Amino acid sequence: NAGVTQTPKFRILKIGQSMTLQCTQDMNHNYMYWYRQDPGMGLKLIYYSVGAGITDKGEVPNGYNVSRSTTEDFPLRLELAAPSQTSVYFCASSRQGGVNYGYTFGSGTRLTVV
Amino acid sequence: AQKVTQAQTEISVVEKEDVTLDCVYETRDTTYYLFWYKQPPSGELVFLIRRNSFDEQNEISGRYSWNFQKSTSSFNFTITASQVVDSAVYFCALNSGYSTLTFGKGTMLLVSP
Protein backbone atom coordinates (compact mmCIF):
# COMPACT_ATOMS: atom_id res chain seq x y z
CA ASN A 1 0.00 0.00 0.00
CA ALA A 2 1.20 3.50 -0.80
CA GLY A 3 -0.32 5.03 2.34
CA VAL A 4 -0.17 8.82 2.19
CA THR A 5 1.58 10.29 -0.83
CA GLN A 6 2.71 13.90 -1.01
CA THR A 7 4.03 15.75 -4.03
CA PRO A 8 6.30 17.49 -4.66
CA LYS A 9 9.02 16.59 -2.17
CA PHE A 10 10.84 19.86 -2.62
CA ARG A 11 9.87 23.21 -4.09
CA ILE A 12 11.29 26.72 -4.24
CA LEU A 13 8.80 29.53 -4.76
CA LYS A 14 9.27 33.20 -5.30
CA ILE A 15 7.41 35.66 -3.11
CA GLY A 16 3.91 36.19 -4.44
CA GLN A 17 3.74 32.97 -6.43
CA SER A 18 1.07 30.37 -5.79
CA MET A 19 1.21 26.60 -5.68
CA THR A 20 -0.71 23.53 -4.62
CA LEU A 21 0.73 20.81 -2.45
CA GLN A 22 -0.83 17.51 -3.36
CA CYS A 23 -1.82 14.82 -0.89
CA THR A 24 -3.55 11.54 -1.62
CA GLN A 25 -4.21 8.46 0.49
CA ASP A 26 -5.33 5.00 -0.51
CA MET A 27 -6.50 3.72 2.88
CA ASN A 28 -10.07 5.01 2.61
CA HIS A 29 -9.50 7.20 5.65
CA ASN A 30 -12.17 9.79 6.33
CA TYR A 31 -9.96 12.20 8.22
CA MET A 32 -7.11 14.12 6.63
CA TYR A 33 -4.81 16.83 7.95
CA TRP A 34 -2.19 19.33 6.94
CA TYR A 35 0.58 20.26 9.35
CA ARG A 36 3.57 22.50 9.00
CA GLN A 37 6.83 21.92 10.83
CA ASP A 38 9.17 24.77 11.64
CA PRO A 39 12.53 24.20 13.35
CA GLY A 40 12.14 23.80 17.10
CA MET A 41 8.40 24.42 16.94
CA GLY A 42 6.94 20.97 16.48
CA LEU A 43 4.05 20.43 14.12
CA LYS A 44 1.20 22.87 13.87
CA LEU A 45 -2.15 22.09 12.30
CA ILE A 46 -3.11 24.18 9.28
CA TYR A 47 -6.37 22.61 8.12
CA TYR A 48 -8.17 19.35 8.50
CA SER A 49 -11.07 17.50 6.97
CA VAL A 50 -13.43 14.95 8.49
CA GLY A 51 -14.77 13.79 5.15
CA ALA A 52 -15.32 14.77 1.55
CA GLY A 53 -16.80 18.24 1.31
CA ILE A 54 -15.97 19.16 4.91
CA THR A 55 -12.95 21.18 5.97
CA ASP A 56 -12.04 23.20 9.02
CA LYS A 57 -9.29 25.51 10.16
CA GLY A 58 -6.53 24.44 12.46
CA GLU A 59 -4.13 26.53 14.50
CA VAL A 60 -2.35 28.35 11.64
CA PRO A 61 -4.67 28.60 8.59
CA ASN A 62 -3.80 32.09 7.35
CA GLY A 63 -2.35 32.14 3.86
CA TYR A 64 -3.64 28.68 2.97
CA ASN A 65 -6.72 27.11 1.46
CA VAL A 66 -7.90 23.54 1.16
CA SER A 67 -10.58 21.53 -0.56
CA ARG A 68 -11.78 17.96 -0.18
CA SER A 69 -13.75 16.87 -3.20
CA THR A 70 -12.92 13.18 -2.79
CA THR A 71 -12.06 10.89 0.11
CA GLU A 72 -8.61 10.27 -1.34
CA ASP A 73 -7.34 13.78 -2.04
CA PHE A 74 -6.71 16.77 0.18
CA PRO A 75 -4.69 19.46 -1.63
CA LEU A 76 -3.27 22.48 0.15
CA ARG A 77 -3.18 25.74 -1.77
CA LEU A 78 -0.76 28.57 -1.05
CA GLU A 79 -1.79 31.90 -2.48
CA LEU A 80 0.71 34.74 -2.66
CA ALA A 81 3.58 32.87 -1.04
CA ALA A 82 5.50 34.66 1.70
CA PRO A 83 8.87 33.88 3.34
CA SER A 84 7.00 32.99 6.53
CA GLN A 85 5.57 30.00 4.69
CA THR A 86 8.99 28.45 4.30
CA SER A 87 8.52 25.19 6.14
CA VAL A 88 8.14 21.44 5.87
CA TYR A 89 4.56 20.42 5.22
CA PHE A 90 3.13 17.09 6.26
CA CYS A 91 -0.13 15.58 5.20
CA ALA A 92 -1.70 12.88 7.36
CA SER A 93 -4.78 10.74 7.46
CA SER A 94 -6.65 8.66 10.01
CA ARG A 95 -9.55 6.25 9.97
CA GLN A 96 -11.58 8.26 12.39
CA GLY A 97 -10.49 11.09 14.64
CA GLY A 98 -7.16 9.46 15.27
CA VAL A 99 -8.00 8.78 18.88
CA ASN A 100 -8.01 5.05 18.49
CA TYR A 101 -5.90 4.63 15.42
CA GLY A 102 -3.29 7.33 15.26
CA TYR A 103 -2.25 9.12 12.13
CA THR A 104 -0.43 7.98 9.01
CA PHE A 105 1.89 10.67 7.71
CA GLY A 106 3.22 11.39 4.27
CA SER A 107 6.92 11.91 3.72
CA GLY A 108 6.65 15.70 3.69
CA THR A 109 7.15 18.59 1.28
CA ARG A 110 10.01 20.98 1.92
CA LEU A 111 9.01 24.43 0.68
CA THR A 112 11.28 27.44 0.47
CA VAL A 113 9.93 30.89 -0.38
CA VAL A 114 12.56 33.37 -1.56
CA ALA B 1 -7.51 23.29 25.18
CA GLN B 2 -4.86 20.66 25.05
CA LYS B 3 -1.14 21.19 25.36
CA VAL B 4 2.00 19.10 25.23
CA THR B 5 5.30 20.22 26.72
CA GLN B 6 8.65 18.68 25.93
CA ALA B 7 11.02 20.72 28.02
CA GLN B 8 14.17 19.08 26.71
CA THR B 9 15.13 20.71 23.44
CA GLU B 10 18.22 18.61 22.80
CA ILE B 11 19.89 15.70 24.56
CA SER B 12 23.32 14.32 23.78
CA VAL B 13 24.45 10.92 25.01
CA VAL B 14 27.15 8.44 24.24
CA GLU B 15 26.20 5.10 22.80
CA LYS B 16 24.99 2.51 25.34
CA GLU B 17 23.81 5.15 27.78
CA ASP B 18 20.18 5.13 28.87
CA VAL B 19 18.19 8.25 28.12
CA THR B 20 14.73 9.47 29.14
CA LEU B 21 12.69 11.93 27.12
CA ASP B 22 10.12 13.85 29.12
CA CYS B 23 6.58 14.69 28.08
CA VAL B 24 4.01 16.58 30.13
CA TYR B 25 0.50 17.11 28.85
CA GLU B 26 -2.55 19.17 29.71
CA THR B 27 -6.15 18.34 28.97
CA ARG B 28 -9.54 18.68 30.62
CA ASP B 29 -10.86 15.51 29.07
CA THR B 30 -10.93 12.25 30.96
CA THR B 31 -10.57 10.23 27.79
CA TYR B 32 -7.51 10.91 25.74
CA TYR B 33 -4.68 9.27 23.87
CA LEU B 34 -0.96 9.92 23.99
CA PHE B 35 1.51 9.17 21.24
CA TRP B 36 5.22 9.18 20.57
CA TYR B 37 6.62 9.69 17.09
CA LYS B 38 10.19 9.48 15.86
CA GLN B 39 11.56 11.70 13.12
CA PRO B 40 14.94 10.45 11.90
CA PRO B 41 17.25 12.66 9.83
CA SER B 42 15.50 11.45 6.68
CA GLY B 43 12.48 13.47 7.80
CA GLU B 44 9.58 11.03 7.89
CA LEU B 45 7.42 10.64 10.98
CA VAL B 46 7.42 7.17 12.45
CA PHE B 47 4.74 6.08 14.90
CA LEU B 48 6.16 4.48 18.06
CA ILE B 49 3.37 4.04 20.57
CA ARG B 50 -0.20 4.94 21.50
CA ARG B 51 -1.51 4.91 25.04
CA ASN B 52 -5.05 5.63 26.23
CA SER B 53 -5.90 7.45 29.42
CA PHE B 54 -7.37 4.41 31.09
CA ASP B 55 -4.29 2.27 30.78
CA GLU B 56 -1.52 3.31 33.13
CA GLN B 57 0.55 0.20 32.69
CA ASN B 58 4.08 0.84 31.61
CA GLU B 59 5.04 -0.60 28.26
CA ILE B 60 8.27 -2.07 27.06
CA SER B 61 9.20 -2.80 23.48
CA GLY B 62 12.76 -3.98 23.08
CA ARG B 63 15.02 -1.15 24.19
CA TYR B 64 12.10 1.28 24.39
CA SER B 65 9.89 1.77 27.41
CA TRP B 66 7.18 4.23 28.32
CA ASN B 67 6.09 5.44 31.73
CA PHE B 68 2.58 6.90 31.90
CA GLN B 69 1.62 8.67 35.12
CA LYS B 70 -1.75 10.40 35.24
CA SER B 71 -0.97 11.86 38.67
CA THR B 72 1.78 14.00 37.14
CA SER B 73 0.30 14.19 33.61
CA SER B 74 3.45 12.73 32.19
CA PHE B 75 4.24 10.18 29.50
CA ASN B 76 7.99 9.70 29.50
CA PHE B 77 9.97 7.67 27.03
CA THR B 78 13.15 5.80 27.90
CA ILE B 79 15.66 4.30 25.51
CA THR B 80 17.91 1.71 27.12
CA ALA B 81 21.44 1.17 25.80
CA SER B 82 21.07 3.87 23.17
CA GLN B 83 22.48 3.39 19.69
CA VAL B 84 23.57 5.82 17.00
CA VAL B 85 20.48 4.86 14.98
CA ASP B 86 18.34 6.28 17.77
CA SER B 87 19.50 9.77 16.82
CA ALA B 88 16.35 11.60 15.81
CA VAL B 89 13.78 14.13 16.90
CA TYR B 90 11.13 12.60 19.11
CA PHE B 91 7.66 14.07 19.40
CA CYS B 92 5.07 13.49 22.06
CA ALA B 93 1.48 14.13 20.99
CA LEU B 94 -1.98 14.23 22.54
CA ASN B 95 -5.48 13.66 21.25
CA SER B 96 -8.24 14.37 23.75
CA GLY B 97 -11.64 14.16 22.19
CA TYR B 98 -10.97 16.48 19.30
CA SER B 99 -10.31 15.20 15.83
CA THR B 100 -6.78 16.56 15.72
CA LEU B 101 -3.45 15.72 17.26
CA THR B 102 -1.48 18.28 19.27
CA PHE B 103 2.28 17.90 19.20
CA GLY B 104 5.00 18.99 21.55
CA LYS B 105 7.94 20.89 20.11
CA GLY B 106 10.08 17.80 20.04
CA THR B 107 13.32 16.66 21.62
CA MET B 108 16.37 16.15 19.46
CA LEU B 109 18.39 13.15 20.61
CA LEU B 110 22.00 12.88 19.49
CA VAL B 111 23.73 9.59 20.18
CA SER B 112 27.43 9.62 19.51
CA PRO B 113 29.61 6.53 19.10
Interface residues (C-beta under 8 A of the other chain):
Chain A: Y31 Y33 Y35 G40 M41 G42 L43 K44 L45 Y48 V50 G58 V88 F90 A92 G97 G98 V99 N100 G102 Y103 T104 F105 S107 G108 R110
Chain B: Q6 T9 T31 Y32 Y33 F35 G43 E44 L45 F47 R50 F91 N95 G97 Y98 S99 T100 L101 T102 F103 G104 K105 G106
